[in-house]
């Protein structure tokens, strides 16, 4: 049988070995219960948190007094220029700056989409109403001004962040979390399969009939497909529950998340990232005799670090760190989709990240095959890290 067809047969066997529809349904049920608990906890926590400091430049002369229990702390910004106040927002001394451009038009300068915009809008509207009431006896124009709605436009103080709100940030965090979940699942299934086969002493028989590279290719493909199906099931559940919550709250899912182009890119990078880390797990697992006593278990958790670093993208997708993470093969599978949701990414970045990731997979596959071939035949004594590195360099 041709090596490629044999690898596909092994991949299919690995997939069927662990896949259970019942497990997928139980996972969706647990996801629904967890989501419900999260919403209940959020409702209980409510509006607790640190004060929100806001400066107001111009506008009605009526007092800006938030209601009792409000987190808003509003101050008049007279005596300071708009540039100075914007600098305070960027430094973090203020959470927002309200600049009145006219009697019924204002801009809210913030570093990110504010959760308290509605409360501030009501406060400013009440101040306008009080100011207009004080002038009713002077002219009829004041009565018309009282009835006119206030137009409050959110203006981002950071380039590339306009229109990116908490919905996009949540979607980006979910994408990184899904990749982290995929890494954990791949680790669990590969560790169980490889170490179990090694302890049963069946590796010699298999290697006498199947080349080591073909065997490892089949394992990588099969476990990657298994993890991908699990992530697709989980993603479908998250999107469905998110749609229900959005419908109830009157909001909408982020447009970038439901875009076909974005979904295609995110699925492609997730697949490539899983192939890369599955190859790493297969190589390390082959060097472990007993996972309960092995000292190499820590190596299997190394991929968690670069994936977890991708959460930095959610905080600031346009920083130098975020751009570097979205290009490097160990982190691009999780960091780049998050950046696509949160920012405007140049077309060359996904192309370059994809090329680098494919090259890294090709190298990891060959290295995994060499380590797997020697590691699966070595029993009684686990190889040291220098020995593993020497195997990786051998041809």
C-alpha positions as CSV (number, residue, x, y, z in Angstrom):
1,X,0.0,0.0,0.0
2,X,1.2,3.5,-0.8
3,X,2.6,5.5,2.2
4,X,0.0,8.2,1.7
5,X,-2.9,5.8,1.7
6,X,-1.5,3.9,4.6
7,X,-1.1,7.2,6.5
8,X,-4.8,8.0,5.8
9,X,-5.8,4.5,7.0
10,X,-3.9,5.1,10.3
11,X,-5.5,8.6,10.6
12,X,-9.0,7.1,10.2
13,X,-8.2,4.5,12.8
14,X,-6.9,7.1,15.3
15,X,-10.0,9.2,14.7
16,X,-12.4,6.4,15.3
17,X,-10.4,5.2,18.3
18,X,-11.3,8.3,20.4
19,X,-14.3,9.9,18.7
20,X,-17.7,9.5,20.4
21,X,-20.9,11.4,19.5
22,X,-22.0,11.0,23.0
23,X,-19.0,12.9,24.3
24,X,-19.7,15.8,21.9
25,X,-23.3,16.1,23.1
26,X,-22.2,16.0,26.8
27,X,-19.7,18.7,26.0
28,X,-22.3,20.9,24.5
29,X,-24.6,20.4,27.5
30,X,-21.8,21.3,29.9
31,X,-21.0,24.4,27.7
32,X,-24.7,25.5,27.9
33,X,-24.7,25.0,31.7
34,X,-21.4,26.9,32.0
35,X,-22.7,29.8,29.9
36,X,-25.9,30.0,31.9
37,X,-23.9,30.1,35.1
38,X,-21.7,32.9,33.7
39,X,-24.7,35.0,32.8
40,X,-26.2,34.5,36.2
41,X,-22.9,35.4,37.9
42,X,-22.7,38.5,35.7
43,X,-26.2,39.6,36.7
44,X,-25.3,39.1,40.3
45,X,-22.1,41.1,40.1
46,X,-23.9,43.8,38.2
47,X,-22.4,47.2,38.2
48,X,-19.6,46.6,40.8
49,X,-16.2,47.9,39.9
50,X,-13.8,50.8,40.2
51,X,-14.9,54.4,39.5
52,X,-15.1,55.7,35.9
53,X,-13.4,59.1,35.6
54,X,-14.8,61.3,32.8
55,X,-14.0,64.9,31.9
56,X,-16.5,67.1,30.1
57,X,-15.4,70.0,27.8
58,X,-18.1,72.5,27.0
59,X,-21.8,71.6,27.1
60,X,-24.6,72.7,29.4
61,X,-23.8,74.6,32.6
62,X,-26.1,72.5,34.7
63,X,-24.5,70.3,37.4
64,X,-23.4,66.9,36.2
65,X,-24.3,64.8,39.2
66,X,-24.6,61.0,38.7
67,X,-27.1,59.1,40.7
68,X,-26.3,57.5,44.0
69,X,-24.4,54.2,43.5
70,X,-23.1,55.1,40.0
71,X,-19.5,54.4,39.1
72,X,-19.3,57.6,37.0
73,X,-17.1,60.4,38.4
74,X,-17.6,63.5,36.1
75,X,-15.5,66.6,36.2
76,X,-15.6,69.8,34.2
77,X,-12.5,70.3,32.0
78,X,-12.6,74.1,31.6
79,X,-9.1,75.6,31.8
80,X,-7.5,72.8,29.9
81,X,-7.2,72.3,26.2
82,X,-8.7,69.3,24.4
83,X,-5.3,68.0,23.5
84,X,-4.3,68.0,27.2
85,X,-7.5,66.1,28.1
86,X,-6.9,63.6,25.2
87,X,-3.4,63.0,26.6
88,X,-4.9,62.2,30.0
89,X,-7.2,59.6,28.4
90,X,-4.2,58.0,26.7
91,X,-2.2,57.9,29.9
92,X,-5.1,56.3,31.7
93,X,-5.8,59.2,34.1
94,X,-9.3,59.4,32.5
95,X,-11.5,56.7,31.2
96,X,-13.2,59.1,28.8
97,X,-13.5,62.7,27.5
98,X,-16.7,64.3,26.4
99,X,-16.2,67.2,23.9
100,X,-19.3,69.2,22.9
101,X,-19.2,70.3,19.3
102,X,-22.5,72.1,19.4
103,X,-25.7,72.4,21.5
104,X,-26.9,68.9,20.6
105,X,-23.8,67.1,19.4
106,X,-20.9,65.7,21.4
107,X,-18.0,63.3,21.0
108,X,-16.9,60.7,23.5
109,X,-13.1,60.0,23.3
110,X,-12.2,56.6,24.8
111,X,-9.5,54.0,24.3
112,X,-12.1,51.3,23.8
113,X,-15.9,50.8,23.6
114,X,-17.3,51.9,26.9
115,X,-19.8,49.7,28.8
116,X,-21.1,52.8,30.6
117,X,-22.0,54.9,27.5
118,X,-25.7,54.6,28.1
119,X,-25.5,55.8,31.7
120,X,-23.3,58.8,30.6
121,X,-25.7,59.6,27.8
122,X,-28.6,59.8,30.2
123,X,-26.6,62.0,32.6
124,X,-25.7,64.4,29.8
125,X,-29.3,64.5,28.5
126,X,-30.5,65.3,32.0
127,X,-28.0,68.1,32.3
128,X,-29.2,69.6,28.9
129,X,-32.8,69.4,30.1
130,X,-32.0,71.2,33.3
131,X,-30.1,73.9,31.5
132,X,-32.9,74.4,29.0
133,X,-35.5,74.5,31.8
134,X,-33.6,77.4,33.4
135,X,-33.9,79.4,30.1
136,X,-37.6,78.6,29.2
137,X,-38.8,82.0,30.4
138,X,-36.2,83.8,28.3
139,X,-37.0,82.5,24.8
140,X,-38.9,79.9,22.9
141,X,-35.7,78.5,21.4
142,X,-35.0,76.9,24.7
143,X,-38.1,74.8,24.5
144,X,-37.1,73.4,21.2
145,X,-33.6,72.7,22.4
146,X,-35.1,70.7,25.3
147,X,-36.9,68.4,22.9
148,X,-34.0,67.9,20.6
149,X,-32.1,64.5,21.1
150,X,-28.4,64.5,22.0
151,X,-26.1,62.9,19.4
152,X,-23.2,61.3,21.2
153,X,-20.6,59.8,18.8
154,X,-17.9,57.5,20.1
155,X,-14.5,58.4,18.7
156,X,-11.6,56.0,19.3
157,X,-8.4,57.6,20.5
158,X,-6.4,54.7,19.0
159,X,-6.0,54.2,15.2
160,X,-7.4,51.0,13.9
161,X,-9.8,50.5,16.9
162,X,-12.8,52.4,15.6
163,X,-15.9,50.2,15.8
164,X,-14.2,47.6,17.8
165,X,-16.2,47.0,21.0
166,X,-16.6,44.5,23.8
167,X,-18.3,42.1,21.4
168,X,-15.2,41.9,19.2
169,X,-13.0,41.6,22.3
170,X,-15.0,38.8,23.6
171,X,-14.9,37.0,20.3
172,X,-11.2,37.4,20.1
173,X,-10.8,35.9,23.6
174,X,-13.0,33.0,22.6
175,X,-10.8,32.3,19.6
176,X,-7.7,32.2,21.7
177,X,-9.4,30.1,24.3
178,X,-10.6,27.6,21.6
179,X,-7.0,27.2,20.4
180,X,-5.9,26.6,23.9
181,X,-8.6,24.0,24.4
182,X,-7.5,22.3,21.1
183,X,-3.9,22.1,22.4
184,X,-5.1,20.5,25.6
185,X,-7.3,17.9,23.8
186,X,-4.5,17.0,21.4
187,X,-2.1,16.5,24.3
188,X,-4.5,14.3,26.1
189,X,-5.4,12.0,23.2
190,X,-1.8,11.7,21.9
191,X,-0.4,11.0,25.3
192,X,-3.0,8.3,25.9
193,X,-2.5,6.7,22.6
194,X,1.3,6.8,22.2
195,X,2.3,5.8,25.7
196,X,-0.4,3.1,25.8
197,X,1.0,1.5,22.6
198,X,4.5,1.7,24.0
199,X,3.6,0.1,27.3
200,X,1.8,-2.8,25.5
201,X,5.0,-3.5,23.5
202,X,3.3,-3.5,20.1
203,X,5.6,-0.9,18.6
204,X,8.1,-3.4,17.2
205,X,5.3,-5.3,15.3
206,X,3.9,-2.1,13.9
207,X,7.3,-0.7,12.8
208,X,8.1,-3.9,11.1
209,X,5.1,-3.4,8.8
210,X,4.7,0.5,8.7
211,X,7.5,3.1,8.3
212,X,7.9,5.3,11.3
213,X,7.2,8.5,9.3
214,X,4.0,7.0,7.8
215,X,2.9,6.0,11.3
216,X,3.5,9.4,12.8
217,X,1.9,11.1,9.8
218,X,-1.3,9.1,10.4
219,X,-1.3,9.9,14.1
220,X,-0.9,13.6,13.4
221,X,-3.7,13.7,10.8
222,X,-6.1,11.5,12.9
223,X,-5.6,13.4,16.2
224,X,-5.8,16.8,14.4
225,X,-9.0,15.8,12.7
226,X,-10.4,14.6,16.0
227,X,-9.5,17.9,17.8
228,X,-10.8,20.0,14.9
229,X,-14.2,18.2,15.0
230,X,-14.4,18.8,18.7
231,X,-13.6,22.5,18.3
232,X,-16.2,22.9,15.5
233,X,-18.8,21.3,17.8
234,X,-17.8,23.6,20.6
235,X,-17.7,26.7,18.3
236,X,-21.2,25.9,17.0
237,X,-22.5,25.7,20.5
238,X,-20.8,29.0,21.5
239,X,-22.2,30.8,18.4
240,X,-25.7,29.4,19.0
241,X,-25.7,30.5,22.6
242,X,-24.2,33.8,21.7
243,X,-26.9,34.4,19.2
244,X,-29.6,33.7,21.8
245,X,-28.0,36.1,24.2
246,X,-27.6,38.8,21.5
247,X,-31.3,38.3,20.5
248,X,-32.5,38.7,24.1
249,X,-30.3,41.7,24.7
250,X,-31.1,43.4,21.4
251,X,-27.5,43.4,20.2
252,X,-25.9,41.5,17.4
253,X,-23.0,39.2,16.9
254,X,-19.8,41.0,15.7
255,X,-19.9,41.3,11.9
256,X,-16.3,40.1,11.5
257,X,-17.0,36.8,13.3
258,X,-19.8,35.8,10.9
259,X,-17.9,36.9,7.8
260,X,-17.3,33.9,5.4
261,X,-13.8,35.2,4.6
262,X,-12.8,35.4,8.3
263,X,-14.3,32.0,9.1
264,X,-12.2,30.5,6.3
265,X,-9.0,32.1,7.5
266,X,-9.6,31.3,11.1
267,X,-10.4,27.6,10.2
268,X,-7.3,27.4,8.1
269,X,-4.9,28.8,10.8
270,X,-6.6,26.6,13.5
271,X,-5.9,23.5,11.3
272,X,-2.3,24.5,10.7
273,X,-1.7,25.3,14.4
274,X,-3.1,22.0,15.5
275,X,-0.9,20.1,13.0
276,X,2.2,21.9,14.4
277,X,1.5,21.1,18.0
278,X,0.2,17.6,17.4
279,X,3.6,16.8,15.7
280,X,5.4,18.2,18.8
281,X,3.2,16.1,21.2
282,X,3.7,13.0,19.2
283,X,7.5,13.4,19.3
284,X,7.7,14.0,23.0
285,X,5.1,11.3,23.9
286,X,7.3,8.7,22.1
287,X,10.1,9.4,24.5
288,X,8.0,8.7,27.6
289,X,7.8,5.2,29.1
290,X,5.4,5.9,32.0
291,X,3.5,9.2,32.1
292,X,3.0,8.8,35.9
293,X,6.7,8.8,36.7
294,X,8.3,10.5,33.7
295,X,10.2,13.7,34.2
296,X,9.5,14.9,30.7
297,X,5.8,15.7,31.3
298,X,6.7,19.4,31.6
299,X,7.8,19.4,28.0
300,X,4.2,18.6,26.9
301,X,3.0,21.8,28.5
302,X,5.4,24.1,26.6
303,X,2.9,24.8,23.8
304,X,0.5,26.3,26.4
305,X,2.8,29.3,26.9
306,X,2.9,30.6,23.3
307,X,-0.9,30.1,22.9
308,X,-1.6,31.8,26.2
309,X,0.6,34.7,25.1
310,X,-1.9,35.4,22.4
311,X,-4.3,36.8,24.9
312,X,-2.1,39.9,24.8
313,X,-3.7,40.6,21.4
314,X,-7.1,41.1,23.0
315,X,-5.7,44.0,25.1
316,X,-4.0,45.8,22.2
317,X,-4.1,44.2,18.8
318,X,-2.0,47.0,17.1
319,X,1.0,46.8,19.4
320,X,4.4,45.5,18.2
321,X,4.0,42.5,20.4
322,X,0.7,41.6,18.9
323,X,2.0,41.9,15.3
324,X,5.0,39.7,16.1
325,X,2.8,37.1,17.8
326,X,0.6,37.0,14.7
327,X,3.6,36.1,12.5
328,X,5.5,33.6,14.5
329,X,4.5,30.0,13.9
330,X,4.1,29.0,17.6
331,X,1.5,31.8,18.1
332,X,0.1,32.9,14.8
333,X,-2.6,30.2,14.8
334,X,-4.3,31.9,17.7
335,X,-3.0,35.5,17.6
336,X,-3.7,36.2,13.9
337,X,-7.5,35.3,14.0
338,X,-7.9,37.4,17.1
339,X,-6.2,40.4,15.4
340,X,-8.5,40.0,12.4
341,X,-11.5,40.5,14.6
342,X,-10.1,43.5,16.5
343,X,-8.1,45.4,14.0
344,X,-7.4,46.1,10.3
345,X,-4.6,43.7,9.4
346,X,-2.6,44.2,6.1
347,X,-3.1,41.4,3.6
348,X,0.5,40.5,3.5
349,X,0.6,39.5,7.2
350,X,-1.8,36.5,6.9
351,X,0.1,35.4,3.8
352,X,3.5,35.6,5.5
353,X,2.2,34.0,8.7
354,X,0.7,31.1,6.6
355,X,3.9,30.5,4.7
356,X,5.9,30.5,7.9
357,X,3.4,28.2,9.7
358,X,3.4,25.7,6.8
359,X,7.3,25.7,6.8
360,X,7.3,25.0,10.5
361,X,4.9,22.1,10.1
362,X,7.1,20.5,7.4
363,X,10.1,20.7,9.7
364,X,8.1,19.6,12.8
365,X,6.8,16.6,10.9
366,X,10.2,15.4,9.8
367,X,11.7,15.9,13.3
368,X,8.7,14.1,14.9
369,X,9.3,11.2,12.6
370,X,13.0,10.8,13.6
371,X,12.3,11.1,17.3
372,X,9.3,8.8,17.1
373,X,11.2,6.1,15.2
374,X,13.9,5.8,17.9
375,X,11.8,6.8,20.9
376,X,9.1,4.1,20.4
377,X,11.8,1.4,20.3
378,X,13.5,2.6,23.5
379,X,12.2,1.1,26.7
380,X,13.5,0.8,30.2
381,X,15.3,4.1,30.0
382,X,14.0,7.5,28.8
383,X,16.3,9.5,26.5
384,X,17.7,12.7,27.8
385,X,17.0,16.0,26.2
386,X,20.4,16.2,24.5
387,X,19.8,12.7,23.1
388,X,16.4,13.8,21.8
389,X,18.0,16.9,20.1
390,X,20.6,14.6,18.5
391,X,17.9,12.4,17.1
392,X,16.1,15.4,15.7
393,X,19.2,16.4,13.8
394,X,19.9,12.9,12.4
395,X,18.8,12.0,8.8
